[in-house]
Amino acid sequence: MIITWYTDPSKGAFTEAGGKYSSYYQYDTTTKKFARIRLELGRGVSASGDTGKTGAFFKERRYVGFGDKAKVKTSQKEKWSVNEDGDLCFDGTPLQKTPEDNLRTFDTSSTVFNEDTFIHRGNAVTSDAHFPEGIDVKHLSLIANDTIINQKSIKLTESSASGKELSDALKERVSKIIDKPFADITDDDLLAKLKEQVSTIKEESIKSTKESLNDSLSEVDTLLEDIQSQITDNGLVPDEKFENAFKELGEQVSAAKTAASTGEGIQDAISKLSEAKTTLNEAAKDLSAKHFEALEEQMTNSDAAIKTALSDSQQWEEISAEYSEAESATSIEDYEKSIGNSEEVEAVELK
């Protein structure tokens, strides 16, 4: 699931002169990809050396949760952990997974916690965001997506910049991404680019999963080749039960490869492949000891590979489903709803 939210560094007292513009966050809860656009002006240099510049910041894998500042303490490092589900926990309890007004954002890249671990505590979540003149959520979504695609944080302005300078820097960035003067950019231009971006993010997010799944299918291919070698070269004469199971497994491997190439129905295809392998395992029990021993190692290896493929196919479809609504959006409003940026979604998730 993709979640987005805003935080309020002005603590409810925003003025243009103060320059405490809201931060924009975008987070993929499945892949853990994380982008934050910090727009607050006038920040001082922190103890960690942060110069307070505005920018869009990217983390490949970030653990995020939401909690009450009074109850969740970043100073108590010994109480922090990440559980097996990837939830950020404090004192053994997972933090809230969805943003809510007045809760704080807590995020970290660490899974091992000690006195040197950095846990970022953001300002309070708000549904009343303030951005520089001429800048809307659609522009920030575009910049966040671009940051995720390039996997690189960018600087926008120095902390000492004016609101106009920050606005100009954001407009320049949007113009560069769209490759068109900001004043000439239409919602159609933005929607087309946003949809292109999410398709790119999706494909990059499933890349390693796809490669792992294809490796698993290759492992099953090796089993099929080994069985055929036993039949052709080593005198294996399969009975009808084994022969049918062998044929079915081959057909399901082909179907899984087709699903992997199209990206459609992959989880169902791998489930059927797993069922076919289970049937073959049963049929293999009636093989002679000689032939069973010759195939035993690859039978075991392919079982492990199919187990991995089942997990990969589930994650593949989860990631694809996350982005499908955004990819098919027919308006900026639809796009923003798909990633939690509309007022309607905010009313549900943030209040």
C-alpha positions in Angstrom: 0.0 0.0 0.0 1.2 3.5 -0.8 0.5 6.1 2.0 1.1 9.8 1.8 0.9 12.5 4.5 2.0 16.0 5.5 3.5 17.3 8.7 3.4 20.8 10.1 6.6 22.4 11.4 4.7 25.6 12.2 2.8 23.8 14.9 -0.5 25.3 13.8 0.8 28.8 13.5 1.7 29.0 9.8 2.5 32.4 8.2 4.1 33.0 4.8 6.6 35.2 6.5 7.6 32.4 8.8 8.3 30.0 6.0 7.4 26.9 8.0 6.0 25.1 4.9 4.7 21.5 5.4 6.7 18.4 4.6 5.3 15.9 2.1 5.9 12.2 2.7 5.3 9.2 0.3 5.9 5.7 1.5 5.4 2.2 -0.1 4.6 -0.1 2.9 5.4 -3.2 0.8 8.8 -2.3 -0.7 9.6 0.2 2.1 10.7 2.9 -0.5 10.5 6.3 1.2 10.5 9.9 0.0 10.2 13.0 2.0 10.1 16.6 0.6 11.2 19.0 3.3 10.1 22.6 2.6 10.6 24.2 6.0 12.7 27.4 5.8 14.8 28.9 8.5 16.0 25.6 10.0 19.3 25.8 11.9 22.2 23.4 11.8 21.4 20.3 13.8 23.8 18.3 16.1 24.0 15.7 13.4 25.3 18.2 10.9 22.1 18.7 9.0 22.3 22.2 7.5 18.6 22.6 7.3 18.4 22.9 3.5 15.1 22.1 1.8 15.1 19.1 -0.5 13.6 15.8 -1.5 15.2 12.9 0.4 15.1 9.3 -0.6 15.6 6.1 1.4 15.7 2.7 -0.4 14.3 0.9 2.7 12.8 2.7 5.6 10.7 1.5 8.6 7.9 3.9 9.4 5.3 4.3 12.1 3.1 6.9 13.8 2.9 7.6 17.5 2.3 10.0 20.4 5.4 12.0 21.2 4.7 11.8 24.9 4.6 8.0 24.8 7.2 7.2 22.1 10.7 8.3 23.0 13.5 8.4 20.4 16.0 8.7 23.3 15.1 5.3 24.6 17.0 3.3 21.9 16.8 0.0 23.8 13.0 0.0 23.4 13.0 0.1 19.6 12.9 -2.8 17.2 11.6 -4.0 13.8 9.6 -7.1 14.0 9.5 -10.0 11.4 6.7 -8.3 9.5 8.8 -5.1 9.0 6.8 -3.1 11.6 8.6 -0.4 13.5 8.0 -1.1 17.2 8.5 0.7 20.5 8.6 -1.2 23.7 7.6 -4.4 21.8 4.4 -2.8 20.3 4.1 -1.9 16.6 3.6 1.8 16.0 0.4 2.8 14.2 0.8 2.1 10.5 -1.4 4.9 9.1 -1.0 8.7 9.6 -3.4 10.5 11.8 -3.6 14.2 12.8 -1.3 15.2 15.6 0.7 11.9 15.7 4.4 12.1 15.0 6.2 10.3 12.1 8.9 8.0 13.4 11.2 6.5 10.7 14.6 4.8 10.5 16.7 2.7 8.2 18.0 0.6 11.1 17.0 -2.9 12.2 19.6 -3.1 14.9 19.2 -0.5 17.7 21.9 0.8 20.0 22.8 4.2 21.5 24.2 5.4 18.1 21.1 4.5 16.1 19.3 7.4 14.4 15.5 7.4 14.6 13.9 10.4 13.0 10.9 12.0 14.7 8.9 14.3 12.4 6.6 17.1 13.2 2.9 16.5 13.8 0.9 15.0 11.0 -1.7 17.4 9.6 -4.5 17.4 7.1 -4.1 21.2 6.7 -0.9 21.5 4.7 0.8 24.7 3.5 3.0 24.9 0.4 4.8 27.7 -1.4 2.9 29.8 -3.9 1.9 28.0 -7.0 2.8 24.6 -5.7 0.2 21.9 -5.2 0.3 18.2 -4.1 0.4 17.1 -7.7 3.7 18.9 -8.1 5.2 17.3 -5.0 4.0 13.9 -6.0 5.9 14.3 -9.3 9.1 15.3 -7.4 8.7 12.5 -4.9 8.2 9.9 -7.7 11.3 11.3 -9.6 13.4 11.1 -6.4 12.3 7.4 -6.0 13.0 6.6 -9.6 16.5 8.2 -9.5 17.1 6.8 -6.0 18.9 10.0 -5.1 18.1 12.9 -2.7 18.2 16.4 -4.1 18.7 19.8 -2.7 16.1 22.5 -3.5 17.4 25.6 -1.6 19.5 26.7 1.4 17.7 27.1 4.7 18.0 30.9 4.4 16.0 31.1 1.1 12.8 33.1 0.8 9.4 31.6 0.1 9.6 32.9 -3.5 13.0 31.3 -4.0 11.7 28.0 -2.7 8.6 28.3 -5.0 10.9 29.0 -8.0 13.1 26.1 -7.2 10.2 23.7 -7.0 8.7 25.0 -10.3 12.1 24.6 -11.9 12.3 21.0 -10.7 8.8 20.3 -12.1 9.6 22.0 -15.3 12.8 19.8 -15.7 10.8 16.6 -15.0 8.1 17.5 -17.5 10.6 19.1 -19.9 8.3 22.1 -20.4 8.1 25.6 -19.0 6.2 25.6 -15.7 3.6 28.1 -16.9 2.8 25.9 -19.9 2.3 22.7 -18.0 -1.3 21.4 -17.9 -2.9 18.8 -15.7 -2.9 16.5 -18.7 0.9 16.8 -18.9 1.2 16.1 -15.2 -1.2 13.1 -15.2 0.7 11.5 -18.2 4.0 11.9 -16.4 2.7 10.7 -13.0 1.3 7.6 -14.6 4.6 7.0 -16.5 6.5 7.4 -13.2 4.4 4.9 -11.2 4.8 2.4 -14.0 8.5 2.8 -13.8 8.5 2.6 -10.0 6.4 -0.6 -10.2 8.7 -2.3 -12.7 11.8 -1.4 -10.7 10.1 -2.6 -7.5 9.2 -6.0 -8.9 12.5 -6.4 -10.8 14.4 -8.4 -8.1 11.2 -10.4 -7.3 10.8 -11.3 -11.0 14.5 -12.3 -11.3 14.1 -14.5 -8.2 11.0 -16.1 -9.6 12.6 -16.8 -13.0 15.5 -18.4 -11.2 13.0 -20.7 -9.3 11.4 -21.7 -12.6 14.9 -22.5 -14.0 15.4 -24.9 -11.0 12.2 -26.7 -11.9 13.3 -26.8 -15.5 16.5 -28.6 -14.3 14.4 -31.2 -12.6 12.4 -31.8 -15.8 15.6 -32.2 -17.7 17.0 -34.6 -15.1 13.8 -36.7 -15.3 14.0 -36.8 -19.1 17.6 -37.8 -18.9 16.7 -40.7 -16.6 14.1 -41.8 -19.1 16.3 -41.4 -22.2 19.7 -42.5 -20.9 19.2 -44.4 -17.7 16.4 -46.8 -18.3 13.6 -45.2 -16.3 10.3 -46.5 -17.5 7.7 -44.3 -15.8 4.3 -45.8 -14.9 1.2 -43.9 -16.0 0.8 -42.0 -12.7 4.4 -40.7 -12.9 4.2 -40.0 -16.6 1.0 -37.9 -16.3 2.5 -36.0 -13.3 5.7 -35.3 -15.3 3.7 -34.0 -18.2 1.5 -31.8 -16.0 4.5 -30.3 -14.3 6.0 -29.4 -17.6 2.8 -27.7 -18.7 2.5 -25.7 -15.5 6.1 -24.6 -15.8 5.3 -23.3 -19.3 2.1 -21.6 -18.0 4.1 -20.0 -15.2 6.7 -18.6 -17.6 4.0 -17.1 -19.7 2.5 -15.5 -16.6 5.9 -14.2 -15.6 6.5 -12.6 -19.0 3.1 -10.9 -19.1 2.8 -10.1 -15.4 -0.8 -11.4 -15.4 -2.1 -14.2 -13.1 1.4 -15.0 -11.7 0.2 -16.1 -8.3 -2.4 -18.4 -9.7 0.1 -19.9 -12.1 2.7 -20.6 -9.4 0.0 -22.1 -7.1 -0.9 -24.6 -9.9 2.8 -25.3 -10.4 3.1 -26.1 -6.7 0.2 -28.4 -6.9 1.7 -30.2 -9.9 5.0 -30.6 -8.1 3.2 -32.1 -5.1 1.5 -34.7 -7.4 4.9 -35.5 -9.0 6.4 -36.0 -5.5 3.7 -38.5 -4.7 4.2 -40.4 -8.0 8.0 -40.4 -7.5 7.6 -42.6 -4.4 6.9 -45.5 -6.6 10.2 -45.2 -8.5 12.9 -47.7 -8.1 15.5 -46.8 -5.5 18.1 -46.2 -8.2 16.1 -43.7 -10.1 14.6 -42.0 -6.9 18.1 -41.5 -5.5 19.3 -40.0 -8.8 16.5 -37.5 -8.7 16.2 -36.9 -5.0 18.5 -33.8 -4.7 16.9 -32.0 -7.6 13.4 -32.9 -6.3 14.4 -31.3 -3.0 15.9 -28.2 -4.7 12.9 -27.7 -6.8 10.6 -27.9 -3.8 12.6 -25.1 -2.1 12.5 -23.1 -5.4 8.7 -23.4 -5.7 8.3 -22.3 -2.1 10.4 -19.2 -2.9 8.4 -18.7 -6.1 5.1 -18.7 -4.1 6.4 -16.0 -1.9 7.7 -14.0 -4.8 4.5 -14.3 -6.8 2.5 -13.0 -3.8 4.8 -10.0 -3.4 4.7 -9.4 -7.2 1.0 -9.2 -7.3 0.8 -7.0 -4.1 3.2 -4.5 -5.6 1.3 -4.5 -9.0 -2.0 -4.0 -7.2 -0.6 -1.0 -5.3 0.1 0.9 -8.5 -2.7 -0.4 -10.8 -5.2 2.3 -9.8 -2.7 5.1 -10.3 -1.6 3.7 -13.6 -5.2 3.7 -14.9 -6.2 7.1 -13.4 -8.1 9.4 -15.9 -7.6 12.6 -13.9 -5.3 14.2 -11.4 -8.1 13.8 -8.8 -8.2 10.0 -9.5 -4.4 9.8 -9.3 -4.3 11.6 -6.0 -7.1 9.4 -4.5 -5.1 6.3 -5.6 -2.1 7.3 -3.4 -4.0 8.9 -0.6 -3.6 12.6 -1.6 -7.2 13.7 -2.0 -9.3 15.5 0.6 -11.7 12.5 0.6 -8.9 10.1 1.5 -7.4 12.5 4.1 -10.8 12.7 5.8 -10.7 8.9 6.2 -7.1 8.3 7.0 -6.0 11.4 8.8 -8.9 12.5 11.0 
